[in-house]
Amino acid sequence: MVKERPFLRLFDYAGLKRLFLVILGLSLIPIAETSLYYWAFDLFSVEIVVAVTAATGFIGFFYLSLRVRRLVKHINRKIEAGEFDEQRIVRLLGVLSGGLLLLLPGFITDALGIVILFSFLKRICGRVLLHLFRERIMIAYEYLKLS
């Protein structure tokens, strides 16, 4: 039954409505980003806008790699001790959500990524992602605990 669950959601109106809203939101972001880029090109030179966009991507990558490495190291120690460190997993998922937004090019995604990484929203995003993927995370935890 677990493998059929995603297909059953196709027949659920509320699930389809949420899926379409997510797709609509994801399709509106590039439109807004494009208009912001045109506006930024008028204010600044193309080189400056491209440099700022690339810089936020590189900064996001390095920040993300440092934070994730440290959090994964702590989580692995807890797994070896047989403990499930929910607080650090929530922090890891929050850092990943904000860092992923920083890696995507664009002003809106960069602003959202910075706000998530440096505010209380990191914990909220982490908790939401943990709630959504708890079953898969627990399976990965059990696998790592056994190996």
Salt bridges, closest charged atoms under 4 A:
GLU83 OE1 - LYS78 NZ 3.41
ASP85 OD2 - ARG88 NH1 3.28
GLU86 OE2 - ARG127 NH1 3.21
GLU86 OE2 - ARG134 NH2 3.53
GLU142 OE1 - LYS145 NZ 3.64
